[in-house]
């Protein structure tokens, strides 16, 4: 498969690029919401506009009212979200949440998908139970209670958790926390009795929650997929989220690169544009190459996921690791090439660094995925 977009995908990219640049730019969105200490951290009016364009249904099957497209198309949206640092629940809802609900019952789909498609609902993923991403360990208990389950435990750093209409929760219905089997996914309404939220603002001004479940009772209809057999579905959901985060990271890196090269062409020192200095030209050229490699890795992983390839899982981790490192290089080089002003809030480059740090940790950092690549390769 060629590592570039088809004609239809290029048309989508052109439309999304203009839309996000106009309505999701840094000043009217990120800076405004950050300075106002907005409790949600994103703009529901903008989310509604995403829905009106059909973007919230990219990964929702046509039979369920969506567009029935793939991860390549979702990545096009996420790249522009990253490039403009747009605060948006797109990754958590339209990618991760939609992937999970794709395996849900018709009743559960009917409860949440219409709201997602209309831009009225937001979903959140509750997986991790510590400071680092370790989905191999699921300790939150879901015990049988009548015709349903009772959830007890905690989840950490649930992005949009305090404002989401429902949380996609991975819980243990049997075995111990390190067991591969015995995991079940649930759709848990945010306002269920027994749920507690401790909202925290992340470095990029997004809002996440430390969530406590104290005997939260759910009926059997809240189960997504199979009881005790949710690990395969969880892996599918994680793959969607990871490649989505990687796509957004390529946008962050390209956005940082764009404003840095623009600065090199306007800032003068010693009577010359600093972009004329060969040392900076070499660094910019190296950065450009790294970003292009990351972009290729992400598109390849997206294509493999859409094709259902058995190699997709490996390539997703390759892409997440590479995109994380390339984006991190872009923001670090950007700050350095801006000089002292790069450390001030007046310039946007520091905002790119903050988004990079949050996304790098989401669903596994570069080290986690490099190790995962080695493990999946038999080392």
C-alpha positions as CSV (number, residue, x, y, z in Angstrom):
1,X,0.0,0.0,0.0
2,X,1.3,3.4,-0.9
3,X,2.1,5.7,2.1
4,X,0.0,8.6,0.9
5,X,-3.7,9.5,0.8
6,X,-6.2,8.5,-1.8
7,X,-8.1,11.1,-3.7
8,X,-11.0,10.9,-1.4
9,X,-8.8,11.1,1.7
10,X,-7.0,14.1,0.2
11,X,-10.3,15.8,-0.3
12,X,-11.2,15.1,3.4
13,X,-7.8,16.5,4.5
14,X,-8.4,19.7,2.5
15,X,-11.8,20.2,4.1
16,X,-10.6,19.4,7.6
17,X,-7.5,21.5,7.4
18,X,-9.4,24.6,6.6
19,X,-12.1,23.9,9.1
20,X,-9.9,23.2,12.1
21,X,-7.5,26.1,11.2
22,X,-10.4,28.5,11.2
23,X,-12.5,27.3,14.1
24,X,-10.0,25.3,16.3
25,X,-7.0,27.7,16.3
26,X,-4.9,28.3,19.4
27,X,-6.1,31.8,20.3
28,X,-9.9,31.3,20.1
29,X,-9.8,27.8,21.6
30,X,-6.8,26.6,23.7
31,X,-5.8,30.0,25.1
32,X,-9.4,31.1,25.7
33,X,-10.4,27.9,27.5
34,X,-7.1,27.8,29.4
35,X,-7.3,31.4,30.6
36,X,-10.9,31.0,31.6
37,X,-10.0,27.7,33.5
38,X,-12.9,26.1,31.7
39,X,-14.0,23.0,33.7
40,X,-14.4,20.8,30.7
41,X,-11.3,21.9,28.9
42,X,-13.0,21.8,25.5
43,X,-15.8,23.7,23.7
44,X,-19.1,21.8,23.2
45,X,-20.1,24.2,20.5
46,X,-17.0,23.3,18.4
47,X,-17.7,19.6,19.1
48,X,-21.2,20.2,17.7
49,X,-19.6,21.6,14.6
50,X,-17.5,18.5,14.2
51,X,-20.7,16.5,14.3
52,X,-22.4,18.6,11.7
53,X,-19.6,17.8,9.4
54,X,-20.0,14.1,10.1
55,X,-16.5,13.9,11.7
56,X,-17.7,12.3,14.9
57,X,-19.1,9.3,13.0
58,X,-15.9,8.5,11.0
59,X,-15.4,5.2,12.8
60,X,-19.1,4.4,13.4
61,X,-20.5,1.8,11.1
62,X,-23.0,2.9,8.5
63,X,-25.5,0.6,9.9
64,X,-25.3,2.6,13.2
65,X,-25.6,6.0,11.4
66,X,-21.9,6.7,10.9
67,X,-19.7,7.1,7.9
68,X,-18.1,3.7,8.3
69,X,-14.6,5.0,7.3
70,X,-11.3,3.9,8.9
71,X,-8.3,4.9,10.9
72,X,-6.6,6.7,8.0
73,X,-9.5,9.1,7.8
74,X,-9.7,9.5,11.6
75,X,-6.0,10.2,11.6
76,X,-6.5,13.1,9.1
77,X,-8.7,14.8,11.6
78,X,-6.4,14.1,14.5
79,X,-3.4,15.5,12.7
80,X,-5.1,18.8,12.2
81,X,-6.3,18.8,15.9
82,X,-2.7,18.3,16.9
83,X,-1.3,20.9,14.4
84,X,-3.7,23.5,15.8
85,X,-3.6,22.3,19.5
86,X,-7.4,22.2,19.4
87,X,-8.9,21.0,22.7
88,X,-11.3,18.3,21.6
89,X,-12.8,15.0,22.8
90,X,-12.4,13.6,19.3
91,X,-9.7,11.0,20.3
92,X,-11.5,9.8,23.4
93,X,-15.0,9.8,21.9
94,X,-15.0,9.4,18.1
95,X,-12.0,7.0,18.1
96,X,-11.6,5.1,21.4
97,X,-15.2,5.3,22.5
98,X,-16.6,4.5,19.0
99,X,-14.3,1.5,18.6
100,X,-15.5,0.1,22.0
101,X,-19.2,0.7,21.3
102,X,-18.8,-1.0,17.9
103,X,-18.8,-4.3,19.8
104,X,-21.7,-3.4,22.1
105,X,-25.3,-4.5,22.0
106,X,-27.8,-2.7,19.9
107,X,-29.4,-1.4,23.1
108,X,-26.1,0.1,24.3
109,X,-25.3,1.5,21.0
110,X,-28.7,3.2,20.9
111,X,-28.1,4.7,24.3
112,X,-24.9,6.5,23.4
113,X,-24.0,6.6,19.7
114,X,-26.8,9.0,18.6
115,X,-25.4,11.5,21.1
116,X,-21.9,11.1,19.8
117,X,-23.1,11.4,16.2
118,X,-25.0,14.6,17.0
119,X,-22.2,16.1,19.0
120,X,-24.2,16.1,22.2
121,X,-22.3,13.3,24.0
122,X,-18.7,12.7,25.0
123,X,-17.1,9.4,26.1
124,X,-14.0,8.6,28.2
125,X,-11.7,5.7,28.5
126,X,-10.9,4.4,32.1
127,X,-8.1,1.9,31.9
128,X,-5.0,2.8,34.0
129,X,-4.8,2.4,37.7
130,X,-1.5,4.1,38.3
131,X,0.9,6.8,37.2
132,X,2.0,4.9,34.1
133,X,0.1,3.1,31.3
134,X,0.0,-0.6,32.3
135,X,-3.1,-2.2,30.8
136,X,-1.7,-5.6,31.5
137,X,-2.7,-5.0,35.1
138,X,-6.4,-4.6,35.8
139,X,-7.4,-4.7,39.4
140,X,-10.7,-2.8,39.6
141,X,-13.3,-5.5,40.6
142,X,-16.6,-6.2,38.9
143,X,-18.4,-8.7,41.1
144,X,-21.7,-10.3,40.3
145,X,-24.7,-8.6,41.9
146,X,-28.1,-10.0,41.0
147,X,-28.6,-9.6,37.3
148,X,-25.7,-7.2,37.0
149,X,-22.3,-6.2,38.5
150,X,-20.9,-4.1,41.3
151,X,-17.7,-2.2,40.5
152,X,-15.2,-1.4,43.2
153,X,-11.8,0.2,42.7
154,X,-10.0,3.2,41.1
155,X,-9.0,4.5,37.7
156,X,-6.4,7.3,37.1
157,X,-5.9,10.0,34.6
158,X,-9.3,9.4,32.8
159,X,-9.2,12.2,30.2
160,X,-12.6,14.0,30.1
161,X,-13.8,11.6,32.8
162,X,-15.6,14.3,34.9
163,X,-17.6,15.6,31.9
164,X,-18.1,12.5,29.8
165,X,-21.6,11.0,29.5
166,X,-20.2,7.5,29.9
167,X,-16.9,5.9,30.8
168,X,-15.6,2.9,29.0
169,X,-14.2,0.9,31.9
170,X,-12.0,-2.2,31.9
171,X,-12.7,-4.2,35.1
172,X,-11.8,-7.6,36.4
173,X,-14.6,-10.1,36.6
174,X,-12.3,-13.1,37.5
175,X,-8.7,-13.9,38.3
176,X,-6.0,-11.7,39.6
177,X,-4.8,-8.3,38.4
178,X,-2.0,-9.7,36.2
179,X,-4.1,-12.4,34.5
180,X,-4.7,-12.1,30.8
181,X,-8.2,-13.4,30.9
182,X,-11.0,-12.3,33.3
183,X,-11.3,-8.8,31.9
184,X,-14.7,-7.2,30.9
185,X,-15.5,-3.8,29.4
186,X,-18.4,-1.8,30.7
187,X,-20.2,1.4,29.7
188,X,-20.7,3.2,33.0
189,X,-22.9,6.4,33.1
190,X,-20.9,9.3,34.6
191,X,-23.6,10.0,37.2
192,X,-23.9,6.4,38.5
193,X,-24.3,6.2,42.3
194,X,-21.0,5.5,43.9
195,X,-18.8,7.2,41.3
196,X,-16.4,9.9,42.6
197,X,-14.3,12.3,40.5
198,X,-11.2,14.2,41.5
199,X,-10.6,16.4,38.4
200,X,-7.1,17.5,37.6
201,X,-5.8,19.8,34.9
202,X,-3.0,18.3,32.8
203,X,0.0,20.1,31.6
204,X,-1.7,20.9,28.2
205,X,-4.7,22.3,30.1
206,X,-6.9,19.3,29.3
207,X,-8.9,18.0,32.3
208,X,-8.6,14.4,33.5
209,X,-10.1,12.6,36.5
210,X,-9.0,10.2,39.2
211,X,-12.1,8.1,39.4
212,X,-13.3,6.1,42.4
213,X,-15.9,3.3,42.1
214,X,-17.5,2.5,45.5
215,X,-20.0,-0.3,44.9
216,X,-21.2,1.1,41.6
217,X,-24.1,-1.1,40.5
218,X,-24.7,-1.8,36.8
219,X,-27.2,-4.0,35.0
220,X,-26.1,-6.7,32.6
221,X,-26.8,-4.4,29.7
222,X,-23.8,-2.3,30.5
223,X,-21.4,-5.1,29.4
224,X,-19.6,-4.4,26.1
225,X,-18.6,-7.7,24.4
226,X,-18.2,-10.9,26.5
227,X,-17.9,-11.3,30.2
228,X,-14.4,-12.4,31.1
229,X,-13.4,-12.3,27.4
230,X,-12.8,-8.6,27.0
231,X,-9.0,-8.6,26.6
232,X,-9.2,-8.9,22.8
233,X,-11.7,-6.1,22.6
234,X,-9.6,-4.0,25.0
235,X,-6.5,-4.5,22.8
236,X,-8.6,-3.4,19.8
237,X,-9.7,-0.3,21.7
238,X,-6.1,0.4,22.8
239,X,-4.8,0.0,19.3
240,X,-7.3,2.6,18.0
241,X,-6.4,5.0,20.7
242,X,-2.7,4.6,20.3
243,X,-2.6,5.1,16.5
244,X,-5.0,8.1,17.1
245,X,-2.6,9.6,19.6
246,X,0.3,9.0,17.2
247,X,-1.5,10.8,14.4
248,X,-2.2,13.7,16.7
249,X,1.5,13.7,17.7
250,X,2.5,14.1,14.0
251,X,0.3,17.1,13.9
252,X,1.9,18.6,17.0
253,X,5.3,18.0,15.5
254,X,4.4,19.5,12.1
255,X,2.8,22.5,13.8
256,X,5.9,23.1,15.9
257,X,8.1,22.7,12.9
258,X,6.0,25.2,10.9
259,X,6.1,28.0,13.5
260,X,9.8,27.4,14.1
261,X,10.8,27.6,10.4
262,X,8.6,30.7,10.1
263,X,10.6,32.2,13.0
264,X,13.9,31.3,11.4
265,X,12.8,33.3,8.3
266,X,12.0,36.5,10.3
267,X,14.3,36.7,13.3
268,X,17.6,38.6,12.7
269,X,20.8,38.3,14.6
270,X,24.1,39.9,13.8
271,X,22.4,41.6,10.8
272,X,21.3,38.2,9.3
273,X,18.2,36.1,9.3
274,X,19.0,33.2,11.7
275,X,17.7,30.8,9.1
276,X,20.8,31.6,7.1
277,X,23.0,30.0,9.7
278,X,24.1,26.6,8.5
279,X,24.0,25.0,11.9
280,X,20.3,25.8,12.2
281,X,19.6,24.7,8.7
282,X,21.1,21.3,9.4
283,X,19.0,20.9,12.5
284,X,15.8,21.9,10.7
285,X,16.6,19.5,7.9
286,X,17.2,16.6,10.3
287,X,13.9,17.4,12.1
288,X,12.0,17.5,8.8
289,X,13.3,14.0,8.0
290,X,12.3,12.6,11.4
291,X,8.8,14.0,11.0
292,X,8.4,12.5,7.6
293,X,9.5,9.1,8.8
294,X,7.0,9.3,11.7
295,X,4.2,10.3,9.3
296,X,5.0,7.3,7.1
297,X,5.0,4.9,10.1
298,X,1.6,6.3,11.3
299,X,0.0,5.9,7.8
300,X,1.3,2.4,7.5
301,X,-0.1,1.4,10.9
302,X,-3.5,3.0,10.1
303,X,-3.7,1.1,6.8
304,X,-2.8,-2.2,8.5
305,X,-5.5,-1.6,11.1
306,X,-8.1,-0.8,8.5
307,X,-7.1,-4.0,6.6
308,X,-7.3,-6.2,9.7
309,X,-3.7,-7.3,9.3
310,X,-2.1,-9.5,12.0
311,X,0.9,-7.1,11.8
312,X,-1.2,-4.1,12.8
313,X,-0.6,-4.3,16.5
314,X,3.2,-4.3,16.1
315,X,3.1,-1.4,13.6
316,X,0.9,0.6,15.9
317,X,3.5,0.5,18.7
318,X,6.2,1.3,16.1
319,X,4.2,4.4,15.1
320,X,3.4,5.5,18.6
321,X,7.1,5.3,19.6
322,X,8.4,7.0,16.5
323,X,5.7,9.8,16.5
324,X,6.4,10.4,20.2
325,X,10.1,10.8,19.6
326,X,9.8,12.9,16.5
327,X,7.3,15.2,18.1
328,X,9.4,15.6,21.2
329,X,12.4,16.5,19.0
330,X,10.3,19.1,17.2
331,X,9.1,20.9,20.3
332,X,12.6,20.8,21.9
333,X,14.3,22.1,18.8
334,X,11.5,24.7,18.4
335,X,12.1,26.1,21.9
336,X,15.8,26.2,21.4
337,X,15.6,27.9,18.0
338,X,13.3,30.5,19.3
339,X,15.9,31.3,22.0
340,X,14.8,32.9,25.2
341,X,11.4,34.0,23.9
342,X,10.6,30.3,23.4
343,X,10.2,30.0,27.2
344,X,7.6,32.7,27.4
345,X,3.8,32.3,27.2
346,X,3.6,35.0,24.5
347,X,4.9,32.5,21.9
348,X,3.0,29.4,21.0
349,X,5.9,27.0,20.9
350,X,5.7,26.3,24.6
351,X,2.1,25.2,24.2
352,X,3.2,22.6,21.6
353,X,5.7,21.3,24.1
354,X,2.9,20.9,26.7
355,X,0.6,19.0,24.3
356,X,3.5,16.8,23.3
357,X,4.1,15.8,26.9
358,X,0.5,14.9,27.5
359,X,0.0,12.9,24.3
360,X,3.4,11.1,24.7
361,X,2.1,9.6,28.0
362,X,-1.4,8.8,26.7
363,X,-1.8,5.0,26.2
364,X,2.0,4.4,26.6
365,X,5.1,6.4,26.1
366,X,7.9,5.8,23.6
367,X,9.8,3.5,26.0
368,X,6.7,1.4,26.7
369,X,6.1,0.9,23.0
370,X,9.7,0.3,22.1
371,X,9.7,-2.5,24.7
372,X,6.4,-3.7,23.2
373,X,7.9,-3.8,19.7
374,X,10.8,-5.9,21.0
375,X,8.4,-8.3,22.8
376,X,6.1,-8.7,19.8
377,X,9.2,-9.3,17.7
378,X,10.3,-12.2,19.9
379,X,13.1,-10.5,21.9
